[in-house]
Amino acid sequence: MGEVIDIRSRKSGDELLLVIRDALVAKGSISRDIDSLTVSVELWRKAARGAGRSLKRPVRTVITDRVVHAVLADWPRDDHERRIQQAALRAAMNAASQYS
């Protein structure tokens, strides 16, 4: 596991919150392998919830296998986000079809 950084450290916490917030805005979710985190899982999830609050949007966090996820619960909420979601789905389908 990487170095553990206390999210209460203003600089580290603010940077993590911004990274998570940017990903949530860009694609509605963010996932990280737990072994690659530089903070504890609990602190990462806390930062994700803080990112949601800064966007005034609900965020759900969950751990599956060895991956932690943060997802905007109301994604997609407008046409712009629906276009992003549809493009991601098309890309995933195209990638999957290359293996069939």
C-alpha positions as a Markdown table, in Angstrom:
| # | Residue | x | y | z |
|---|---|---|---|---|
| 1 | Met | 0.0 | 0.0 | 0.0 |
| 2 | Gly | 1.2 | 3.5 | -0.7 |
| 3 | Glu | 2.0 | 6.2 | 1.8 |
| 4 | Val | -1.0 | 7.1 | 4.0 |
| 5 | Ile | -1.7 | 10.8 | 4.1 |
| 6 | Asp | -4.1 | 12.3 | 6.6 |
| 7 | Ile | -6.9 | 14.0 | 4.7 |
| 8 | Arg | -7.2 | 16.5 | 7.4 |
| 9 | Ser | -4.0 | 17.9 | 6.1 |
| 10 | Arg | -5.5 | 20.8 | 4.2 |
| 11 | Lys | -3.3 | 20.6 | 1.1 |
| 12 | Ser | -3.6 | 16.8 | 0.7 |
| 13 | Gly | -7.3 | 16.8 | 1.5 |
| 14 | Asp | -8.1 | 19.6 | -0.8 |
| 15 | Glu | -6.1 | 18.1 | -3.7 |
| 16 | Leu | -7.8 | 14.7 | -3.3 |
| 17 | Leu | -11.2 | 16.3 | -3.1 |
| 18 | Leu | -10.5 | 18.3 | -6.3 |
| 19 | Val | -9.3 | 15.2 | -8.2 |
| 20 | Ile | -12.4 | 13.3 | -7.2 |
| 21 | Arg | -14.7 | 16.2 | -7.9 |
| 22 | Asp | -13.2 | 16.7 | -11.4 |
| 23 | Ala | -13.8 | 13.0 | -12.2 |
| 24 | Leu | -17.4 | 13.1 | -10.9 |
| 25 | Val | -18.1 | 16.2 | -13.1 |
| 26 | Ala | -16.4 | 14.6 | -16.1 |
| 27 | Lys | -18.0 | 11.2 | -16.0 |
| 28 | Gly | -20.2 | 10.8 | -13.0 |
| 29 | Ser | -18.0 | 8.4 | -11.2 |
| 30 | Ile | -14.4 | 7.5 | -10.1 |
| 31 | Ser | -12.9 | 4.2 | -9.1 |
| 32 | Arg | -9.5 | 3.4 | -7.5 |
| 33 | Asp | -7.8 | 0.2 | -6.7 |
| 34 | Ile | -7.5 | 0.1 | -2.9 |
| 35 | Asp | -3.9 | -0.9 | -3.0 |
| 36 | Ser | -3.0 | 2.2 | -5.0 |
| 37 | Leu | -4.6 | 4.7 | -2.6 |
| 38 | Thr | -2.3 | 7.2 | -0.9 |
| 39 | Val | -4.8 | 7.6 | 1.9 |
| 40 | Ser | -7.0 | 5.2 | 3.8 |
| 41 | Val | -10.2 | 3.9 | 2.2 |
| 42 | Glu | -12.2 | 5.7 | 4.9 |
| 43 | Leu | -10.5 | 9.0 | 4.1 |
| 44 | Trp | -10.9 | 8.6 | 0.4 |
| 45 | Arg | -14.6 | 7.9 | 0.8 |
| 46 | Lys | -14.9 | 11.0 | 3.1 |
| 47 | Ala | -13.2 | 13.1 | 0.4 |
| 48 | Ala | -15.6 | 11.7 | -2.2 |
| 49 | Arg | -18.6 | 12.7 | -0.1 |
| 50 | Gly | -17.1 | 16.1 | 0.4 |
| 51 | Ala | -16.7 | 16.4 | -3.4 |
| 52 | Gly | -20.4 | 15.6 | -3.7 |
| 53 | Arg | -21.3 | 18.3 | -1.2 |
| 54 | Ser | -19.2 | 20.8 | -3.0 |
| 55 | Leu | -21.2 | 20.0 | -6.2 |
| 56 | Lys | -24.5 | 20.0 | -4.2 |
| 57 | Arg | -25.1 | 16.5 | -5.5 |
| 58 | Pro | -25.5 | 13.1 | -3.8 |
| 59 | Val | -22.6 | 10.7 | -3.9 |
| 60 | Arg | -22.6 | 7.0 | -3.1 |
| 61 | Thr | -19.4 | 5.2 | -2.2 |
| 62 | Val | -19.0 | 1.5 | -2.3 |
| 63 | Ile | -16.2 | -1.1 | -2.2 |
| 64 | Thr | -16.2 | -4.1 | -4.6 |
| 65 | Asp | -13.4 | -6.6 | -4.4 |
| 66 | Arg | -10.3 | -4.4 | -4.0 |
| 67 | Val | -11.8 | -1.3 | -5.6 |
| 68 | Val | -13.4 | 1.7 | -4.1 |
| 69 | His | -16.0 | 3.6 | -6.1 |
| 70 | Ala | -17.7 | 7.0 | -5.8 |
| 71 | Val | -20.7 | 7.6 | -8.0 |
| 72 | Leu | -23.0 | 10.6 | -8.4 |
| 73 | Ala | -26.4 | 9.2 | -7.4 |
| 74 | Asp | -28.3 | 11.5 | -9.8 |
| 75 | Trp | -26.1 | 10.9 | -12.8 |
| 76 | Pro | -27.1 | 11.7 | -15.6 |
| 77 | Arg | -29.2 | 14.6 | -14.6 |
| 78 | Asp | -29.2 | 16.6 | -17.8 |
| 79 | Asp | -28.7 | 16.3 | -21.6 |
| 80 | His | -25.0 | 17.0 | -21.4 |
| 81 | Glu | -24.4 | 14.2 | -18.9 |
| 82 | Arg | -26.6 | 11.9 | -20.9 |
| 83 | Arg | -24.4 | 12.5 | -24.0 |
| 84 | Ile | -21.3 | 11.7 | -21.9 |
| 85 | Gln | -22.9 | 8.5 | -20.6 |
| 86 | Gln | -24.1 | 7.4 | -24.0 |
| 87 | Ala | -20.6 | 8.0 | -25.5 |
| 88 | Ala | -19.0 | 5.9 | -22.7 |
| 89 | Leu | -21.5 | 3.1 | -23.3 |
| 90 | Arg | -20.8 | 3.1 | -27.1 |
| 91 | Ala | -17.1 | 3.0 | -26.4 |
| 92 | Ala | -17.5 | 0.1 | -24.0 |
| 93 | Met | -19.7 | -1.8 | -26.5 |
| 94 | Asn | -17.3 | -1.2 | -29.3 |
| 95 | Ala | -14.4 | -2.4 | -27.2 |
| 96 | Ala | -16.4 | -5.5 | -26.2 |
| 97 | Ser | -17.3 | -6.3 | -29.8 |
| 98 | Gln | -13.7 | -6.5 | -30.8 |
| 99 | Tyr | -13.3 | -9.6 | -28.6 |
| 100 | Ser | -16.4 | -11.5 | -29.9 |
